[in-house]
Amino acid sequence: MNSDAYNPPRFSELTAPSRKRVRYAQGLGCSVIVAALSCQLALAQDVDIPRTEHGHPDFQGFYTFRTITPLNRPPELADKAVLTPEEAAEWEEFENQRQNRDLIVDSVGGAGYPPGVISYNEFWYERGSETIASRRTSLVYDPPNGRIPELNETGKQRREDYRNMIFNSAGPEGRTTVDRCLTGFIGGPPMIPGSYNNNMQLVQTEDHIMILNEMVHSARIIKLDAKPSGLQPKWEGESVGHWEGDVLVVETNNFYHDYNLRGMSEQATITERFTYVADGLLEYDFTVNDPKSWDSSWSARVPLRRSADPVYEYACHEGNHGLIGILAGWRRYESMGMNGDGSPLSETQGAVATDE
């Protein structure tokens, strides 16, 4: 079907199941055709790129990557790579109402599911309120359908093991790295827009790059023109970089854990590309290759817009009583003969709980 001729349903007219599917789409993206054309136009322009004293493009500064454009293209827009201005305005109005944690609107969704103001109210969110300038319907541009590929069998099994670890382990060792504030869920790599803390700082020297993400205040020290040591796995992986002309390329692998939020394994390789577009605007492009999760790689593109605000400390674990609360709730479930997901304890689990 010709995407230009496709007339998607109005978001206000979506059925409840369709709205639920839209609910889980977060991020941004583009089509291969649009991406190719934009790159050609960029190359055709005589861009005056600011440079460091070492001659490299000067990318230093604070940036935000927040947006309301979704990561995966919603099924309702399967053949629609780019929204019209009118559709984009309607999407923004719909999503800003649906995601507002202070609203409880049954016909739209309001504060999400379950209804009501759950963990935080709207004051704490920083997800962005507008689509990206190109009005793309997803961050993912490869595959062309704008969606992350389905997990392969190895990836599905690891995801199931991950779920079992969370719901069938009564101790702190069964909690995720996010629960324990060891890693963030948007800082990456790759950096993917989320609900809040969509901010980062980039610092350059002649032979190093530093990327500081506001989420969990993680700092990646990236050595230029070097090979990864492969000696010490890291929470955010080991990153090395190089310049391809005026494009900064960063490759990351050697991840410490294989249960991160995006479902990637310790064998994942992330390739990031930072390109100057205009004053105050960088293009952030990344490709994920992980044979233990997906049979093919997938790629996405996000605009980094310069921010006047600095990156603030994300004091997550300091004074954090969340894990204590989680385990207290779990012990309460155990006393009622249930697992953390509300399912009955097995005889073996009950015996262990009694011994403890």
C-alpha positions as CSV (number, residue, x, y, z in Angstrom):
1,M,0.0,0.0,0.0
2,N,1.2,3.5,-0.8
3,S,2.0,5.1,2.5
4,D,1.0,8.5,1.1
5,A,-2.5,7.2,0.4
6,Y,-2.9,5.5,3.7
7,N,-5.5,7.2,6.0
8,P,-4.9,6.0,9.6
9,P,-7.7,6.0,12.1
10,R,-8.1,9.0,14.3
11,F,-6.6,8.3,17.7
12,S,-9.8,9.5,19.4
13,E,-11.6,6.7,17.4
14,L,-9.3,3.9,18.4
15,T,-10.8,0.9,20.2
16,A,-9.7,0.2,23.7
17,P,-7.4,-2.7,22.7
18,S,-5.8,-0.5,20.1
19,R,-5.3,2.2,22.6
20,K,-3.6,-0.3,24.9
21,R,-1.2,-1.3,22.0
22,V,-0.4,2.4,21.4
23,R,0.3,2.7,25.2
24,Y,3.3,0.6,25.0
25,A,4.9,2.5,22.1
26,Q,7.6,4.9,23.3
27,G,10.4,6.6,21.5
28,L,10.7,7.9,17.9
29,G,11.9,6.8,14.4
30,C,11.8,7.2,10.6
31,S,11.6,5.3,7.3
32,V,14.6,4.3,5.2
33,I,13.5,6.4,2.3
34,V,13.1,9.6,4.4
35,A,16.4,8.9,6.2
36,A,18.3,8.5,2.9
37,L,16.8,11.7,1.5
38,S,17.6,13.7,4.6
39,C,21.2,12.4,4.6
40,Q,21.6,13.4,0.9
41,L,20.3,16.9,1.7
42,A,22.6,17.2,4.6
43,L,25.6,16.2,2.5
44,A,24.6,18.6,-0.2
45,Q,24.7,21.5,2.3
46,D,27.9,23.5,3.1
47,V,27.6,23.2,6.8
48,D,29.9,25.3,8.9
49,I,30.6,22.9,11.8
50,P,32.1,24.3,14.9
51,R,35.4,22.6,15.8
52,T,37.7,22.0,18.7
53,E,41.3,23.1,18.9
54,H,42.2,19.6,17.7
55,G,40.1,20.0,14.5
56,H,37.3,17.6,15.4
57,P,33.6,18.7,15.3
58,D,32.8,20.3,18.6
59,F,29.8,18.4,20.0
60,Q,30.4,19.5,23.6
61,G,27.4,20.6,25.7
62,F,24.2,19.6,27.3
63,Y,21.5,17.8,25.2
64,T,18.0,16.5,25.7
65,F,16.5,13.6,23.7
66,R,12.9,13.7,25.1
67,T,10.0,13.4,22.6
68,I,6.5,12.0,22.5
69,T,7.3,10.2,19.2
70,P,7.2,6.4,19.9
71,L,10.1,3.9,19.7
72,N,8.1,1.3,17.8
73,R,5.6,2.2,15.1
74,P,2.1,1.6,16.4
75,P,0.3,-1.3,14.6
76,E,-2.5,1.2,13.6
77,L,0.1,3.1,11.6
78,A,1.7,0.0,10.0
79,D,1.9,1.5,6.5
80,K,2.4,5.1,7.6
81,A,6.1,6.2,8.0
82,V,5.5,9.9,8.4
83,L,2.5,11.8,9.8
84,T,1.0,14.8,8.2
85,P,1.1,18.1,10.2
86,E,-2.6,17.6,11.1
87,E,-2.0,14.0,12.2
88,A,1.1,14.9,14.2
89,A,-0.9,17.6,16.1
90,E,-3.7,15.1,16.8
91,W,-1.1,12.5,18.0
92,E,0.4,15.1,20.4
93,E,-3.0,16.0,21.8
94,F,-4.0,12.4,22.3
95,E,-0.7,11.2,23.8
96,N,-0.4,14.2,26.1
97,Q,-3.8,13.4,27.6
98,R,-3.3,9.7,27.7
99,Q,0.0,9.8,29.4
100,N,-0.9,12.5,31.9
101,R,-0.6,10.9,35.4
102,D,-2.9,13.5,36.9
103,L,-5.8,12.6,34.7
104,I,-8.1,9.6,35.0
105,V,-10.1,9.5,31.7
106,D,-11.6,6.1,31.0
107,S,-12.2,6.9,27.3
108,V,-8.6,7.8,26.7
109,G,-6.6,6.1,29.4
110,G,-5.4,9.1,31.5
111,A,-3.0,7.8,34.2
112,G,-2.4,4.5,32.5
113,Y,-3.2,1.0,33.8
114,P,-4.1,0.4,36.5
115,P,-6.0,3.7,36.5
116,G,-5.1,6.4,39.0
117,V,-2.0,8.2,39.9
118,I,0.4,5.3,40.5
119,S,4.1,5.7,41.3
120,Y,4.5,9.4,40.4
121,N,2.2,12.2,39.4
122,E,2.7,14.4,36.4
123,F,5.1,16.7,38.1
124,W,7.9,14.1,38.0
125,Y,7.6,13.3,34.3
126,E,9.8,14.8,31.5
127,R,8.8,12.7,28.5
128,G,8.4,15.6,26.1
129,S,5.2,16.9,24.6
130,E,5.9,17.1,20.9
131,T,6.8,14.8,18.0
132,I,10.1,15.2,16.3
133,A,10.4,17.7,13.6
134,S,10.2,15.2,10.7
135,R,6.9,13.8,12.2
136,R,8.2,10.2,11.8
137,T,6.0,7.6,13.4
138,S,8.8,5.6,15.0
139,L,12.4,5.8,16.1
140,V,13.2,2.5,14.5
141,Y,13.9,2.9,10.8
142,D,15.4,-0.6,10.2
143,P,13.5,-2.9,9.7
144,P,11.4,-0.7,7.4
145,N,8.3,-1.5,9.3
146,G,9.6,0.7,12.1
147,R,9.5,-2.0,14.8
148,I,12.1,-3.9,16.8
149,P,12.3,-7.5,15.5
150,E,10.7,-10.3,17.5
151,L,13.1,-12.1,19.9
152,N,14.5,-15.3,18.7
153,E,14.2,-18.5,20.7
154,T,17.3,-17.8,22.8
155,G,16.1,-14.3,23.5
156,K,12.6,-15.5,24.5
157,Q,14.1,-18.1,26.9
158,R,16.3,-15.5,28.5
159,R,13.3,-13.1,28.8
160,E,11.4,-15.9,30.5
161,D,14.3,-16.6,32.8
162,Y,14.4,-12.9,33.6
163,R,10.7,-13.0,34.5
164,N,11.2,-16.0,36.7
165,M,14.1,-14.4,38.5
166,I,11.9,-11.4,39.3
167,F,8.8,-13.2,40.4
168,N,10.3,-16.4,41.9
169,S,13.2,-15.1,43.9
170,A,12.5,-13.7,47.3
171,G,15.9,-12.2,48.0
172,P,17.7,-9.0,46.9
173,E,19.9,-10.9,44.4
174,G,16.7,-11.5,42.4
175,R,16.0,-7.8,41.9
176,T,17.0,-6.1,38.7
177,T,19.9,-3.7,38.2
178,V,17.3,-1.0,37.8
179,D,15.7,-1.8,41.1
180,R,19.1,-1.5,42.7
181,C,19.9,1.7,40.9
182,L,23.0,0.2,39.2
183,T,21.8,1.0,35.7
184,G,19.2,3.3,34.2
185,F,16.6,2.4,31.7
186,I,17.2,5.1,29.1
187,G,20.9,6.0,29.4
188,G,22.1,3.0,27.5
189,P,23.9,2.5,25.4
190,P,21.8,2.9,23.4
191,M,20.1,6.1,24.6
192,I,16.4,5.7,24.1
193,P,13.8,8.4,25.2
194,G,11.7,7.5,28.2
195,S,9.5,9.0,30.9
196,Y,12.1,11.3,32.6
197,N,15.8,12.2,32.8
198,N,16.2,12.3,29.0
199,N,19.3,14.5,29.3
200,M,23.0,14.0,28.7
201,Q,26.3,15.9,28.6
202,L,29.0,15.4,26.1
203,V,32.6,16.4,26.8
204,Q,35.6,16.0,24.4
205,T,39.4,16.0,24.6
206,E,41.8,15.1,21.8
207,D,41.6,11.4,22.6
208,H,38.6,10.8,24.8
209,I,34.8,11.4,24.8
210,M,32.8,11.5,28.0
211,I,29.0,10.9,27.9
212,L,27.2,11.7,31.2
213,N,23.6,10.5,31.3
214,E,21.4,12.2,33.9
215,M,19.7,8.8,34.5
216,V,21.6,7.2,37.4
217,H,24.4,9.8,36.6
218,S,26.3,7.1,34.7
219,A,29.4,8.4,32.9
220,R,30.9,6.6,29.9
221,I,34.6,7.3,29.3
222,I,35.2,6.5,25.6
223,K,38.8,6.2,24.4
224,L,39.3,7.2,20.7
225,D,41.3,5.2,18.2
226,A,41.7,2.3,20.6
227,K,40.7,-1.4,20.7
228,P,38.5,-2.7,23.5
229,S,40.5,-4.5,26.2
230,G,37.8,-7.2,26.7
231,L,39.2,-7.7,30.2
232,Q,36.6,-6.2,32.5
233,P,32.9,-6.4,31.6
234,K,31.0,-3.2,32.6
235,W,27.4,-2.3,33.4
236,E,27.2,0.0,30.3
237,G,29.6,-2.1,28.3
238,E,33.1,-1.1,27.1
239,S,33.0,1.8,24.6
240,V,35.7,2.8,22.1
241,G,35.3,5.5,19.4
242,H,36.8,6.9,16.2
243,W,36.0,9.7,13.7
244,E,34.7,8.9,10.3
245,G,35.2,12.3,8.7
246,D,33.0,14.5,10.8
247,V,30.9,11.7,12.2
248,L,31.7,10.4,15.7
249,V,31.3,6.6,15.8
250,V,31.2,4.7,19.1
251,E,31.2,0.9,19.4
252,T,30.2,-0.8,22.7
253,N,30.3,-4.4,23.7
254,N,31.6,-6.5,26.7
255,F,28.5,-6.0,28.8
256,Y,28.5,-7.3,32.3
257,H,25.0,-8.4,32.7
258,D,22.5,-10.2,30.4
259,Y,19.2,-9.2,32.1
260,N,19.0,-5.5,31.2
261,L,15.7,-3.8,30.4
262,R,15.9,-3.9,26.6
263,G,16.4,-7.7,26.7
264,M,19.9,-7.6,25.2
265,S,22.5,-10.2,26.1
266,E,26.1,-9.9,27.2
267,Q,27.0,-10.5,23.5
268,A,25.3,-7.4,22.2
269,T,27.2,-4.9,20.2
270,I,26.0,-1.3,19.9
271,T,27.2,1.1,17.2
272,E,26.4,4.7,17.8
273,R,26.9,7.6,15.3
274,F,26.8,11.3,16.3
275,T,26.4,13.8,13.4
276,Y,26.2,17.5,13.4
277,V,23.0,18.7,11.7
278,A,22.7,22.4,12.7
279,D,23.5,24.8,15.5
280,G,22.2,23.1,18.7
281,L,21.2,19.9,17.0
282,L,22.9,16.5,16.6
283,E,21.6,13.4,15.0
284,Y,22.1,10.3,17.1
285,D,21.9,7.0,15.2
286,F,22.4,3.6,16.7
287,T,22.4,-0.1,15.6
288,V,21.9,-3.0,17.9
289,N,23.4,-6.4,16.9
290,D,22.8,-9.2,19.4
291,P,22.6,-12.8,18.0
292,K,21.4,-14.1,21.4
293,S,18.3,-11.9,21.2
294,W,17.5,-11.2,17.5
295,D,18.3,-12.9,14.3
296,S,18.8,-9.6,12.6
297,S,20.1,-6.2,13.7
298,W,17.8,-3.1,14.2
299,S,18.5,0.6,14.0
300,A,17.0,3.8,15.2
301,R,17.5,7.5,15.0
302,V,17.0,10.2,17.7
303,P,17.6,14.0,17.6
304,L,19.8,15.5,20.3
305,R,18.7,19.1,21.0
306,R,21.0,21.4,22.9
307,S,19.6,22.2,26.4
308,A,20.1,25.4,28.4
309,D,19.8,23.3,31.6
310,P,22.7,21.3,33.0
311,V,22.6,17.6,33.9
312,Y,21.6,17.2,37.6
313,E,22.6,14.5,39.9
314,Y,20.3,11.5,39.9
315,A,20.4,10.4,43.5
316,C,18.7,7.1,43.1
317,H,20.3,4.7,45.5
318,E,21.5,7.2,48.1
319,G,18.8,7.0,50.8
320,N,16.7,4.7,48.7
321,H,14.3,2.6,50.7
322,G,12.7,1.0,47.7
323,L,14.4,-2.3,48.0
324,I,13.4,-2.6,51.7
325,G,9.8,-1.9,50.7
326,I,9.9,-4.5,47.9
327,L,11.3,-7.2,50.2
328,A,8.8,-6.3,53.0
329,G,6.0,-6.7,50.5
330,W,7.4,-10.0,49.4
331,R,7.6,-11.3,53.0
332,R,4.0,-10.3,53.4
333,Y,3.1,-12.3,50.3
334,E,5.1,-15.3,51.6
335,S,3.1,-15.2,54.9
336,M,0.0,-15.4,52.8
337,G,1.3,-18.4,50.9
338,M,1.9,-16.5,47.6
339,N,4.8,-15.5,45.3
340,G,5.5,-11.9,44.4
341,D,3.1,-12.2,41.4
342,G,0.3,-13.4,43.5
343,S,0.6,-17.1,42.5
344,P,0.6,-19.8,45.1
345,L,4.0,-20.9,46.6
346,S,5.1,-24.4,45.7
347,E,5.7,-26.9,48.5
348,T,9.5,-26.4,48.0
349,Q,9.3,-22.6,48.1
350,G,7.1,-22.8,51.2
351,A,9.6,-25.0,53.0
352,V,12.4,-22.5,52.1
353,A,10.3,-19.6,53.3
354,T,9.6,-21.4,56.6
355,D,13.3,-22.2,57.1
356,E,14.2,-18.5,56.6
